[in-house]
Amino acid sequence: MTDALGREAVSEALNPLGIDGIEFIEFATSKPQALGGVLEAMGFRPVARHRSREVELWRQGSMNIVVNSQPIDVPRTVQPSEHPVLSALALRVRDAEAAFRRALDLGAWDIPVRAHAMELNIPAIHGVGESLIYFVDRYDDFSIYDIDFRPIPSVDPHPPAISGMHFFGIVQYIGSDRSADWVEFYSRIFGFAALPDRVRFGIMPEGLLLQSPCRKFFLQLIEPVDNARYAFGDEHLQRIGLGTPDVMATVAALEARGVQFLVSEKVRSNERGALTKPQLGGVMFELVHDEPAYHDAKP
Amino acid sequence: MIYSDIGMDTASLAGTLECKLGAIRDAGFAQVMISASDVVGHPRGTAAGVQAVRESGLRVTGLEALRDFEGLSGNFHAYKVDVAKSMLDVCFSLGGEMLIVEASTSRHAEPDGDAVVRDLRMLAMLAVPLGIRIAYKGVSRSRIARDFCAAGEFVFRANCHNLGLAIDAFDVLAARTPLAEIEALDPEQIFLAQLSDFVWQEIDSVEEQAAAATHFRVFPGDGAHSDDLAAVVRKLDEIDYRGGYSFDVYNDDYQQMPPEQVTSRARRAAEWLAEAVLRRALPVPDIERLRPGVGA
């Protein structure tokens, strides 16, 4: 009994918000159809539309992507434009309201609730650059999409994933000498842990890796290589990492669907990972070889 | 342009924000510490104040100053968090990378170390997404941190990458703080050195120090303690402090003088600091680094 309590206390300390993976990742764009083409090639399917706003839900296996074309009037948030931008990350947590309160107490900036794109009472805070971080606690039997989204008729609401693809993480570009600041942000508020330099995934070697306290996904922080001075606006969520047990098979499956992969001196697809060619002004996906053991890695 | 790492405060000057910025630029300074009241008090509103600063071409050292923030509780704390957020927003809109935070002199502030550390951490966290650093500064009348040693203790305990110290040389001189205390600091944790002298020979009480601090500061080189001030700067240099210097001079006389005359004194002070104290040659420090042996 005391052991169980002890373990609970430990897990509470390591994962104070009860984070349990990524609920969705959001793009903002004024040209949702163009982005839809890119998502479709990557294996995502549109499954629902918001009842009153220009917001679509795309899905593949366990992954949800929200495409948001509805401008909101909040400073330091993405205004949808022609070039799609990663505008939000939604975390599954034990208790969204409690997670939100704790984040605010520690120094996060809140977003006025009524301004939220989806009209749902999903608490959100400012993240890197103009991006937001949502807290979602309804993801089991009853989901946030059941309320305000209308399913697209005659579409499988749960399209299977190609080659077992799933969210592996998000890459964020940050300013020079900013890694320590962002490590503090993610570790103090959320309980992320920085991984030692020897732990590397995929084919992109640079940056600092943070593991989520639930050990289900990673964040990668990348400072400018040439020590160039970054303007603030240059800090942003740059790309989604997709985990797969077999990178080359996934590359082949996606190439057959018309997806093109980067081939350069530094970057080429191999069994560790692959990078899609940027489209629509910078939308790209990184494939990363993933296996269960990676998620046991202790910091 | 004179030295790129030496700046002036708008608080030192009389006149409109545009006049102040023009005088600072014309005197050859590249950067400026902005008093929040100069921006939000702009006759055409905050946005116009921000625009004036942006258009001046001067680099913004930071914004000053958030006061009486830490050690409060309940609604008072929540209110001060809103004030802090507002100042961070203004700082961000100016392109400023530092917010000066003066140790609380409020009698409502509890000198409870854990609460102060918690509040400083929260402030540093609020500043992270905006890319702003928090420079915490001891104040002689504060019950929380009356000098840089006490402020440094809190900064050390809070242990945030973007939380550091502003050292006000005036306070070091006025309180006759032993210079050896500076050696105890990590130079990376010092974000700014604020420099001013004063004309009185001695300061005997905290009340006198407060009066001198708010009314009788003069530019370095103009006061009665040039040698002591030079010693403070040399000590900072000695421990490898590589941050900027800002002239933090409030003086009732300067408020009644044309800004150009005040900035010409500031320029003289910059030359005194760079040439007599830090023994640099014109023009800019970056060029000095290319020459072997200089500055060693």
Interface residues (C-beta under 8 A of the other chain):
Chain A: P75 R76 D105 L106 G107 A108 W109 H126 G127 V128 G129 G175 R178 A180 D181 W182 V183 E184 F185 R188 I189 F232 E235
Chain B: K85 D89 F92 R121 M122 L123 A124 M125 L126 V128 P129 L130 G131 C160 H161 N162
